Amino acid sequence: MVMVSSSVLLFCRLTIGLTFAWAVLGKLRDLAAFREAVVDFRLLPEALSRNLAWVFLLAECALLLMLGLGNALLLPGFVLSAGLLGLFSVALGLVLRRSMQVSCNCFGVTERRVSPYDVARNLLLMVGSLVGCWTSLDAGEPVAGSTLLLLGLMALGLVILVTNLADVVETLRRPFPLNM
């Protein structure tokens, strides 16, 4: 049971860490566009929204540091990630409820508009954060190098899947032509 718990914890740690690393790098590539995206949500006054963009970026960097350093920082890192994902989900939900046509720029500049898939992505990642919280209470033994590699590849695959969830679902919803 300890090996399973350690593997689940590592998988959650890698998945959440890779997701937020991708998000931070995307935002840093064009920080002005990210700040404008936060303003475009029109949830708070413009000046406050611009400053809040910095707070989000710093919080994401802090959680990467916590998950990277591990040990006693794992639980706070997973709690922070769940909190951020929850907050982002509420913001995305409010944008959808008001039928606003804005881009999220969660992972860098994009023309893709906010959609329910963004909320679904965040909720899936929140589950990973909460499982990480639970398993971090009993971290157990370190995993073998081969297990680390396998879990890393699985986490990377999941991150690619959930960060492109809208494209994946829309592609699968289209009828496949049968050439006979």
Backbone as a chain_set.jsonl record, in Angstrom:
{"seq": "MVMVSSSVLLFCRLTIGLTFAWAVLGKLRDLAAFREAVVDFRLLPEALSRNLAWVFLLAECALLLMLGLGNALLLPGFVLSAGLLGLFSVALGLVLRRSMQVSCNCFGVTERRVSPYDVARNLLLMVGSLVGCWTSLDAGEPVAGSTLLLLGLMALGLVILVTNLADVVETLRRPFPLNM", "coords": {"N": [[0.82, -1.199, 0.0], [2.024, 1.201, 0.686], [3.812, 1.721, -1.433], [2.014, 2.16, -3.522], [0.704, 4.458, -2.581], [2.888, 6.233, -2.532], [3.481, 6.306, -5.253], [1.11, 7.349, -6.328], [1.105, 9.852, -5.095], [3.448, 10.941, -6.219], [2.703, 10.95, -8.928], [0.564, 12.794, -8.87], [1.943, 15.038, -7.971], [3.78, 15.448, -10.081], [1.979, 15.829, -12.226], [0.428, 18.115, -11.47], [2.534, 19.883, -11.046], [3.814, 19.973, -13.621], [1.694, 21.012, -15.123], [1.278, 23.581, -13.984], [3.831, 24.619, -14.408], [3.906, 24.747, -17.185], [1.86, 26.607, -17.506], [2.934, 28.888, -16.192], [5.24, 29.395, -17.758], [4.005, 29.94, -20.218], [2.61, 32.282, -19.585], [4.711, 33.989, -18.916], [5.941, 34.308, -21.369], [4.434, 36.233, -22.683], [3.671, 38.511, -20.84], [2.185, 40.879, -20.729], [-0.065, 40.288, -22.298], [-1.245, 38.327, -20.717], [-1.887, 39.828, -18.432], [-3.747, 41.579, -19.584], [-5.707, 39.732, -20.275], [-6.656, 38.976, -17.753], [-7.76, 41.423, -16.985], [-9.719, 41.629, -18.984], [-11.642, 39.813, -18.154], [-13.257, 41.226, -16.512], [-13.963, 41.169, -13.765], [-13.096, 42.546, -11.61], [-12.06, 45.934, -10.708], [-10.021, 47.633, -13.185], [-7.309, 48.422, -12.483], [-6.871, 46.918, -10.168], [-7.178, 44.363, -11.213], [-4.963, 44.189, -12.936], [-2.869, 44.166, -11.077], [-3.576, 41.865, -9.737], [-3.011, 39.915, -11.59], [-0.241, 39.703, -11.37], [-0.113, 38.695, -8.77], [-1.33, 36.182, -9.121], [0.556, 34.987, -10.839], [2.856, 34.969, -9.205], [1.899, 33.344, -7.128], [1.541, 30.94, -8.508], [4.204, 30.397, -9.164], [5.209, 30.096, -6.575], [3.841, 27.796, -5.747], [4.942, 25.947, -7.491], [7.542, 25.909, -6.53], [7.071, 24.88, -3.957], [6.016, 22.299, -4.546], [8.199, 21.306, -5.88], [10.269, 21.313, -3.95], [9.145, 19.721, -2.0], [8.556, 17.425, 0.739], [7.655, 18.848, 3.809], [6.433, 20.916, 2.508], [4.758, 19.954, 0.585], [1.966, 19.447, 1.162], [0.959, 22.152, 1.685], [1.521, 23.14, -0.896], [-0.137, 21.6, -2.585], [-2.614, 22.354, -1.516], [-2.6, 25.083, -2.126], [-2.586, 24.888, -4.934], [-5.077, 23.642, -5.386], [-6.738, 25.635, -4.372], [-6.148, 27.825, -6.095], [-6.952, 26.709, -8.561], [-9.664, 26.343, -8.009], [-10.48, 29.02, -7.641], [-9.851, 30.048, -10.186], [-11.641, 28.51, -11.666], [-14.123, 29.453, -10.785], [-13.953, 32.099, -11.737], [-13.801, 31.599, -14.52], [-16.28, 30.352, -14.837], [-18.009, 32.499, -14.237], [-17.455, 34.201, -16.382], [-18.41, 32.618, -18.478], [-21.094, 32.461, -17.733], [-21.897, 35.074, -18.12], [-21.758, 35.179, -20.798], [-19.47, 36.117, -22.122], [-17.057, 36.817, -24.609], [-14.09, 36.068, -24.375], [-10.542, 35.454, -24.197], [-8.741, 33.006, -22.357], [-5.975, 32.683, -21.876], [-4.547, 31.041, -20.201], [-2.43, 29.28, -20.544], [-0.686, 30.704, -22.016], [-0.665, 33.031, -24.807], [-3.603, 32.923, -26.704], [-6.168, 32.486, -29.166], [-8.382, 31.097, -28.634], [-11.522, 31.003, -27.177], [-12.889, 31.316, -23.847], [-14.305, 28.389, -22.524], [-16.658, 25.795, -21.522], [-14.99, 23.596, -21.345], [-12.636, 24.538, -20.266], [-13.3, 24.969, -17.618], [-13.924, 22.332, -16.917], [-11.391, 21.161, -17.257], [-9.972, 22.464, -15.182], [-11.39, 21.495, -12.963], [-10.831, 18.755, -13.115], [-8.067, 18.858, -12.663], [-8.155, 19.904, -10.11], [-9.103, 17.719, -8.691], [-6.839, 16.097, -8.863], [-5.128, 17.693, -7.316], [-6.383, 17.563, -4.817], [-6.26, 14.813, -4.294], [-3.522, 14.684, -4.149], [-3.152, 16.206, -1.813], [-4.275, 14.461, 0.066], [-2.674, 12.119, -0.215], [-0.216, 13.167, 0.452], [-0.104, 13.254, 3.138], [0.764, 10.83, 3.972], [3.427, 10.062, 2.863], [5.298, 7.966, 2.419], [7.667, 5.572, 1.026], [10.415, 6.479, -1.201], [10.096, 6.296, -4.794], [11.225, 3.949, -7.309], [13.683, 4.602, -9.906], [12.849, 3.803, -12.499], [10.111, 3.701, -12.151], [9.627, 6.365, -11.595], [10.264, 7.507, -14.091], [8.268, 6.323, -15.718], [5.917, 7.28, -14.429], [6.353, 9.99, -14.809], [6.163, 10.232, -17.615], [3.502, 9.429, -17.931], [2.221, 11.468, -16.491], [2.949, 13.692, -18.028], [1.622, 13.048, -20.42], [-1.043, 13.194, -19.502], [-1.185, 15.902, -18.789], [-0.835, 17.135, -21.289], [-3.159, 16.194, -22.495], [-5.287, 17.265, -20.818], [-4.794, 20.01, -20.969], [-5.37, 20.523, -23.54], [-7.984, 19.897, -23.83], [-10.397, 20.905, -24.974], [-9.844, 20.85, -27.747], [-9.381, 18.106, -28.102], [-11.878, 16.928, -27.382], [-13.603, 18.201, -29.213], [-12.547, 17.264, -31.611], [-13.034, 14.515, -31.379], [-15.788, 14.549, -31.393], [-16.544, 15.068, -33.965], [-17.818, 13.508, -36.889], [-16.286, 10.583, -38.145], [-15.021, 10.111, -41.334], [-15.828, 7.378, -43.386], [-14.09, 5.641, -45.605], [-14.866, 3.56, -47.999]], "CA": [[0.0, 0.0, 0.0], [2.894, 2.368, 0.756], [4.323, 1.979, -2.776], [0.914, 2.739, -4.29], [0.527, 5.816, -2.082], [4.031, 7.018, -3.005], [3.342, 6.471, -6.697], [-0.01, 8.27, -6.561], [1.587, 11.171, -4.69], [4.396, 11.413, -7.229], [1.937, 11.237, -10.141], [-0.144, 14.061, -8.643], [2.969, 16.082, -7.876], [4.272, 15.695, -11.433], [0.9, 16.352, -13.066], [0.134, 19.495, -11.072], [3.746, 20.663, -11.289], [3.981, 20.2, -15.058], [0.615, 21.89, -15.584], [1.55, 24.959, -13.579], [5.064, 25.058, -15.078], [3.482, 25.104, -18.533], [1.087, 27.844, -17.377], [3.843, 29.992, -15.858], [6.057, 29.69, -18.943], [3.135, 30.58, -21.205], [2.317, 33.653, -19.147], [5.947, 34.774, -18.968], [6.259, 34.611, -22.77], [3.767, 37.5, -23.006], [3.058, 38.919, -19.579], [1.191, 41.924, -20.991], [-1.288, 39.633, -22.778], [-1.877, 37.68, -19.567], [-2.497, 40.879, -17.609], [-4.942, 42.041, -20.296], [-6.724, 38.676, -20.172], [-7.257, 39.098, -16.415], [-8.597, 42.629, -17.048], [-10.851, 41.346, -19.879], [-12.671, 39.055, -17.438], [-14.087, 42.27, -15.891], [-14.47, 40.747, -12.461], [-12.635, 43.55, -10.652], [-11.587, 47.14, -11.395], [-8.865, 47.388, -14.048], [-6.023, 48.523, -11.769], [-6.782, 45.766, -9.274], [-6.992, 43.178, -12.059], [-3.568, 44.167, -13.407], [-2.048, 43.727, -9.945], [-3.95, 40.489, -9.429], [-2.279, 39.054, -12.53], [1.069, 39.464, -10.743], [-0.339, 37.823, -7.609], [-1.544, 34.832, -9.648], [1.824, 34.476, -11.351], [3.719, 34.684, -8.049], [1.334, 32.186, -6.423], [1.854, 29.757, -9.306], [5.641, 30.136, -8.977], [5.376, 29.598, -5.204], [3.387, 26.408, -5.663], [5.959, 25.136, -8.168], [8.649, 25.772, -5.583], [6.627, 23.966, -2.893], [5.943, 20.93, -5.069], [9.554, 20.902, -6.227], [11.043, 21.039, -2.736], [8.499, 18.581, -1.35], [8.53, 17.241, 2.195], [6.6, 19.551, 4.542], [5.805, 21.905, 1.628], [3.842, 19.308, -0.362], [0.559, 19.705, 1.498], [0.605, 23.536, 1.343], [1.565, 23.303, -2.345], [-1.368, 21.041, -3.152], [-3.729, 23.204, -1.065], [-2.531, 26.294, -2.946], [-3.013, 24.572, -6.302], [-6.532, 23.432, -5.367], [-7.35, 26.949, -4.183], [-6.03, 28.588, -7.342], [-7.812, 26.09, -9.571], [-11.038, 26.669, -7.64], [-10.684, 30.439, -7.937], [-9.87, 30.188, -11.641], [-12.882, 27.894, -12.158], [-15.211, 30.408, -10.51], [-13.8, 33.204, -12.688], [-14.196, 31.094, -15.836], [-17.728, 30.147, -14.79], [-18.673, 33.805, -14.318], [-17.299, 34.654, -17.766], [-19.356, 31.833, -19.278], [-22.463, 32.84, -17.35], [-22.176, 36.386, -18.718], [-21.606, 34.992, -22.256], [-18.383, 36.966, -22.613], [-16.18, 36.191, -25.599], [-12.717, 36.449, -24.034], [-9.563, 34.365, -24.137], [-8.247, 32.719, -21.013], [-4.519, 32.832, -21.832], [-4.072, 30.261, -19.051], [-1.163, 28.633, -20.886], [-0.062, 31.572, -23.003], [-1.572, 33.74, -25.702], [-4.422, 32.08, -27.568], [-7.405, 33.087, -29.665], [-9.481, 30.246, -28.179], [-12.363, 31.65, -26.175], [-13.206, 30.538, -22.645], [-15.375, 27.427, -22.78], [-16.865, 24.868, -20.401], [-13.858, 22.673, -21.262], [-11.645, 25.131, -19.363], [-13.768, 24.679, -16.255], [-13.748, 20.882, -16.726], [-9.949, 20.946, -17.07], [-9.599, 22.891, -13.835], [-11.982, 20.586, -11.979], [-10.025, 17.522, -13.153], [-6.798, 19.143, -11.992], [-8.453, 20.049, -8.674], [-9.15, 16.356, -8.145], [-5.44, 15.718, -8.686], [-4.592, 18.447, -6.176], [-6.968, 17.033, -3.578], [-5.644, 13.496, -4.075], [-2.175, 15.009, -3.688], [-3.271, 16.588, -0.392], [-4.555, 13.253, 0.843], [-1.53, 11.204, -0.209], [0.968, 13.811, 1.036], [-0.139, 13.019, 4.583], [1.466, 9.568, 4.203], [4.256, 10.027, 1.656], [5.883, 6.638, 2.23], [9.017, 5.385, 0.485], [10.66, 7.01, -2.544], [9.866, 5.306, -5.849], [12.397, 3.594, -8.121], [13.913, 5.452, -11.07], [12.013, 3.383, -13.626], [8.746, 4.119, -11.818], [9.629, 7.817, -11.769], [10.205, 7.766, -15.525], [6.94, 5.94, -16.189], [4.948, 8.237, -13.889], [6.606, 11.269, -15.475], [5.581, 10.158, -18.957], [2.044, 9.402, -17.768], [1.808, 12.81, -16.075], [3.09, 14.557, -19.2], [0.506, 12.723, -21.303], [-2.278, 13.739, -18.93], [-1.117, 17.367, -18.89], [-1.108, 17.469, -22.693], [-4.575, 15.909, -22.729], [-6.215, 18.19, -20.153], [-4.596, 21.39, -21.42], [-5.934, 20.595, -24.894], [-9.246, 19.17, -23.704], [-11.385, 21.386, -25.94], [-9.484, 20.32, -29.07], [-9.563, 16.652, -28.089], [-13.315, 16.614, -27.388], [-14.187, 18.646, -30.481], [-12.086, 16.34, -32.652], [-13.737, 13.239, -31.215], [-17.221, 14.739, -31.647], [-16.773, 15.099, -35.409], [-17.943, 12.164, -37.473], [-15.134, 10.101, -38.898], [-15.438, 9.615, -42.656], [-15.478, 5.988, -43.686], [-13.797, 5.474, -47.037], [-14.971, 2.147, -48.351]], "C": [[0.859, 1.256, 0.0], [3.424, 2.728, -0.627], [3.253, 2.624, -3.645], [0.717, 4.187, -3.881], [1.648, 6.724, -2.571], [3.92, 7.293, -4.499], [2.223, 7.448, -7.035], [0.414, 9.693, -6.215], [2.524, 11.741, -5.753], [3.676, 11.766, -8.526], [1.207, 12.571, -10.01], [0.836, 15.231, -8.635], [3.494, 16.452, -9.265], [3.202, 16.331, -12.313], [0.613, 17.812, -12.74], [1.348, 20.383, -11.349], [3.957, 20.977, -12.76], [2.919, 21.153, -15.6], [0.915, 23.342, -15.236], [2.856, 25.478, -14.182], [4.742, 25.522, -16.497], [2.733, 26.446, -18.501], [1.997, 29.041, -17.11], [4.681, 30.375, -17.074], [5.236, 30.389, -20.024], [2.834, 32.023, -20.854], [3.55, 34.537, -19.239], [6.345, 35.132, -20.398], [5.62, 35.927, -23.21], [2.961, 37.937, -21.791], [1.974, 39.972, -19.787], [-0.132, 41.311, -21.451], [-2.006, 38.933, -21.634], [-2.565, 38.719, -18.684], [-3.771, 41.405, -18.264], [-6.061, 41.009, -20.224], [-7.42, 38.74, -18.816], [-8.183, 40.309, -16.38], [-9.862, 42.347, -17.857], [-11.961, 40.54, -19.209], [-13.657, 39.997, -16.736], [-14.745, 41.823, -14.59], [-14.145, 41.768, -11.38], [-12.244, 44.81, -11.419], [-10.256, 46.884, -12.114], [-7.531, 47.41, -13.303], [-5.815, 47.324, -10.848], [-6.532, 44.482, -10.069], [-5.557, 43.064, -12.556], [-2.632, 43.683, -12.301], [-2.324, 42.272, -9.594], [-3.247, 39.502, -10.362], [-0.899, 38.722, -11.969], [0.942, 38.51, -9.564], [-0.526, 36.383, -8.07], [-0.227, 34.215, -10.108], [2.773, 34.115, -10.208], [3.218, 33.468, -7.269], [1.641, 30.897, -7.182], [3.333, 29.394, -9.178], [5.901, 29.562, -7.587], [4.949, 28.141, -5.108], [4.335, 25.482, -6.408], [7.151, 24.888, -7.255], [8.292, 24.773, -4.48], [6.595, 22.523, -3.374], [7.326, 20.412, -5.432], [10.387, 20.53, -5.013], [10.468, 19.873, -1.942], [8.518, 18.619, 0.157], [7.372, 18.001, 2.832], [5.876, 20.577, 3.674], [4.81, 21.289, 0.647], [2.386, 19.636, -0.069], [0.186, 21.156, 1.211], [0.619, 23.793, -0.171], [0.311, 22.775, -3.021], [-2.595, 21.86, -2.741], [-3.767, 24.482, -1.899], [-2.999, 26.012, -4.369], [-4.519, 24.347, -6.366], [-7.258, 24.763, -5.221], [-7.303, 27.793, -5.446], [-6.943, 28.027, -8.423], [-9.285, 26.359, -9.284], [-11.38, 28.111, -7.977], [-10.763, 30.673, -9.443], [-11.158, 29.61, -12.228], [-14.073, 28.812, -11.94], [-15.15, 31.56, -11.505], [-14.23, 32.781, -14.093], [-15.706, 30.887, -15.908], [-18.5, 31.452, -14.895], [-18.584, 34.384, -15.729], [-18.287, 33.911, -18.665], [-20.796, 32.243, -18.993], [-22.867, 34.167, -17.982], [-22.01, 36.364, -20.237], [-20.554, 35.92, -22.855], [-17.514, 36.167, -23.576], [-14.754, 36.674, -25.356], [-11.832, 35.206, -24.024], [-9.056, 34.222, -22.721], [-6.759, 33.048, -20.884], [-3.915, 32.11, -20.633], [-2.692, 29.668, -19.3], [-0.414, 29.426, -21.948], [-1.116, 32.17, -23.918], [-2.288, 32.756, -26.612], [-5.637, 32.873, -28.03], [-8.621, 32.288, -29.201], [-10.221, 30.943, -27.046], [-12.597, 30.717, -24.993], [-14.395, 29.64, -22.961], [-15.575, 26.554, -21.543], [-15.725, 23.857, -20.256], [-12.77, 23.209, -20.332], [-12.018, 24.863, -17.908], [-13.576, 23.193, -15.956], [-12.279, 20.548, -16.49], [-9.544, 21.297, -15.644], [-10.167, 21.965, -12.767], [-11.235, 19.253, -11.949], [-8.694, 17.722, -12.429], [-6.994, 19.354, -10.491], [-8.531, 18.688, -8.002], [-7.727, 15.864, -7.899], [-4.8, 16.425, -7.507], [-5.108, 17.888, -4.855], [-6.441, 15.635, -3.263], [-4.207, 13.688, -3.596], [-2.163, 15.417, -2.227], [-3.393, 15.341, 0.475], [-3.327, 12.349, 0.924], [-0.278, 11.836, 0.398], [1.015, 13.629, 2.546], [0.59, 11.736, 4.957], [2.348, 9.288, 2.988], [4.903, 8.673, 1.402], [7.283, 6.679, 1.661], [9.176, 6.093, -0.861], [10.461, 5.903, -3.588], [11.15, 5.085, -6.643], [12.487, 4.508, -9.342], [13.04, 5.097, -12.257], [10.559, 3.782, -13.4], [8.609, 5.623, -11.997], [9.503, 8.181, -13.241], [8.818, 7.466, -16.079], [5.88, 6.928, -15.709], [5.111, 9.611, -14.532], [6.005, 11.311, -16.869], [4.055, 10.152, -18.899], [1.525, 10.789, -17.396], [1.881, 13.774, -17.254], [1.955, 14.314, -20.19], [-0.804, 13.301, -20.802], [-2.307, 15.258, -19.035], [-1.42, 17.806, -20.321], [-2.585, 17.263, -23.003], [-5.476, 16.966, -22.1], [-6.018, 19.634, -20.594], [-5.086, 21.6, -22.848], [-7.297, 19.918, -24.947], [-10.278, 19.603, -24.738], [-11.1, 20.818, -27.327], [-9.731, 18.822, -29.153], [-11.046, 16.3, -28.203], [-13.942, 17.016, -28.714], [-13.765, 17.746, -31.636], [-12.849, 15.025, -32.58], [-15.233, 13.358, -31.491], [-17.545, 14.762, -33.134], [-16.93, 13.682, -35.937], [-16.687, 11.82, -38.271], [-15.617, 9.604, -40.251], [-14.948, 8.186, -42.859], [-15.306, 5.867, -45.192], [-13.805, 3.995, -47.363], [-15.064, 1.988, -49.833]], "O": [[0.489, 2.263, -0.604], [3.484, 3.908, -0.973], [3.547, 3.534, -4.419], [0.576, 5.058, -4.739], [1.395, 7.857, -2.979], [4.232, 8.393, -4.956], [2.373, 8.281, -7.928], [0.117, 10.631, -6.955], [2.394, 12.903, -6.137], [4.0, 12.771, -9.159], [1.228, 13.386, -10.932], [0.575, 16.28, -9.224], [3.635, 17.632, -9.585], [3.485, 17.267, -13.062], [0.561, 18.652, -13.638], [1.202, 21.506, -11.83], [4.247, 22.119, -13.116], [3.214, 22.003, -16.441], [0.818, 24.225, -16.087], [2.97, 26.675, -14.443], [5.237, 26.553, -16.954], [2.945, 27.306, -19.355], [1.844, 30.09, -17.736], [4.814, 31.559, -17.384], [5.717, 31.321, -20.669], [2.806, 32.889, -21.729], [3.447, 35.708, -19.602], [7.012, 36.142, -20.621], [6.195, 36.656, -24.018], [1.745, 37.759, -21.726], [0.956, 39.959, -19.095], [-1.201, 41.764, -21.041], [-3.236, 38.938, -21.578], [-3.694, 38.511, -18.24], [-4.765, 41.651, -17.58], [-7.233, 41.37, -20.123], [-8.637, 38.576, -18.735], [-9.272, 40.238, -15.81], [-10.952, 42.771, -17.473], [-13.107, 40.582, -19.656], [-14.772, 39.593, -16.406], [-15.927, 42.07, -14.355], [-14.831, 41.848, -10.361], [-12.109, 44.771, -12.642], [-9.469, 46.031, -11.703], [-6.711, 46.508, -13.477], [-4.712, 46.783, -10.76], [-5.763, 43.621, -9.642], [-4.995, 41.969, -12.593], [-1.721, 42.894, -12.548], [-1.418, 41.536, -9.201], [-2.929, 38.382, -9.962], [-0.44, 37.585, -12.08], [1.778, 37.627, -9.376], [0.047, 35.463, -7.486], [0.067, 33.06, -9.801], [3.419, 33.068, -10.244], [4.016, 32.656, -6.803], [1.965, 29.878, -6.573], [3.677, 28.215, -9.094], [6.715, 28.652, -7.431], [5.62, 27.338, -4.459], [4.517, 24.336, -5.996], [7.698, 23.787, -7.216], [9.106, 23.926, -4.112], [7.09, 21.626, -2.691], [7.599, 19.218, -5.308], [11.126, 19.546, -5.04], [11.203, 19.129, -1.293], [8.498, 19.684, 0.776], [6.222, 17.816, 2.434], [4.813, 21.063, 4.06], [4.095, 22.012, -0.047], [1.653, 20.059, -0.963], [-0.824, 21.389, 0.547], [-0.186, 24.58, -0.67], [-0.24, 23.416, -3.917], [-3.515, 22.037, -3.54], [-4.835, 24.916, -2.329], [-3.733, 26.813, -4.948], [-5.173, 24.811, -7.3], [-8.277, 24.993, -5.872], [-8.301, 28.406, -5.826], [-7.628, 28.778, -9.118], [-10.068, 26.58, -10.208], [-12.442, 28.392, -8.533], [-11.631, 31.403, -9.92], [-11.705, 30.162, -13.183], [-14.934, 28.936, -12.811], [-16.175, 31.958, -12.057], [-14.941, 33.519, -14.775], [-16.336, 31.208, -16.916], [-19.53, 31.512, -15.566], [-19.54, 34.991, -16.213], [-18.929, 34.522, -19.52], [-21.612, 32.355, -19.907], [-24.029, 34.367, -18.336], [-22.108, 37.403, -20.889], [-20.728, 36.443, -23.956], [-17.273, 34.978, -23.369], [-14.268, 37.573, -26.042], [-12.3, 34.079, -23.868], [-8.955, 35.2, -21.979], [-6.338, 33.63, -19.885], [-2.881, 32.528, -20.111], [-1.88, 29.563, -18.381], [0.397, 28.872, -22.69], [-2.302, 31.856, -23.815], [-1.671, 31.876, -27.211], [-6.074, 33.812, -27.364], [-9.757, 32.738, -29.353], [-9.614, 31.41, -26.082], [-12.515, 29.495, -25.119], [-15.366, 30.07, -23.583], [-14.756, 26.574, -20.624], [-15.511, 23.319, -19.17], [-12.065, 22.434, -19.685], [-11.159, 24.568, -17.077], [-13.121, 22.831, -14.871], [-11.959, 19.74, -15.619], [-8.855, 20.524, -14.979], [-9.499, 21.681, -11.773], [-11.028, 18.684, -10.877], [-8.253, 16.855, -11.674], [-6.116, 19.026, -9.693], [-8.077, 18.523, -6.87], [-7.44, 15.284, -6.853], [-4.013, 15.824, -6.776], [-4.354, 17.757, -3.89], [-6.203, 15.307, -2.101], [-3.73, 12.945, -2.738], [-1.268, 15.023, -1.48], [-2.702, 15.194, 1.483], [-2.977, 11.869, 2.002], [0.63, 11.117, 0.817], [2.061, 13.827, 3.164], [0.992, 11.558, 6.107], [2.059, 8.399, 2.187], [5.037, 8.276, 0.245], [7.996, 7.674, 1.787], [8.197, 6.289, -1.581], [10.639, 4.722, -3.293], [12.046, 5.93, -6.646], [11.496, 5.108, -9.757], [12.543, 5.984, -12.951], [9.858, 4.156, -14.34], [7.59, 6.103, -12.494], [8.723, 9.063, -13.601], [8.259, 8.268, -16.827], [5.039, 7.366, -16.495], [4.128, 10.312, -14.771], [5.404, 12.312, -17.26], [3.394, 10.793, -19.717], [0.508, 11.236, -17.926], [0.975, 14.583, -17.454], [1.39, 15.261, -20.737], [-1.59, 13.837, -21.584], [-3.35, 15.837, -19.338], [-2.181, 18.75, -20.532], [-3.193, 18.075, -23.7], [-6.345, 17.512, -22.78], [-6.973, 20.41, -20.594], [-5.201, 22.737, -23.307], [-7.712, 19.425, -25.996], [-10.963, 18.761, -25.319], [-12.016, 20.356, -28.008], [-10.232, 18.326, -30.162], [-11.426, 15.469, -29.028], [-14.727, 16.258, -29.282], [-14.557, 17.496, -32.545], [-13.262, 14.485, -33.607], [-15.881, 12.355, -31.795], [-18.683, 14.507, -33.527], [-16.25, 12.763, -35.481], [-16.116, 12.659, -38.969], [-16.519, 8.77, -40.319], [-13.808, 7.845, -42.543], [-16.269, 5.978, -45.952], [-12.865, 3.269, -47.04], [-15.16, 0.865, -50.328]]}, "num_chains": 1, "name": "protein.A"}
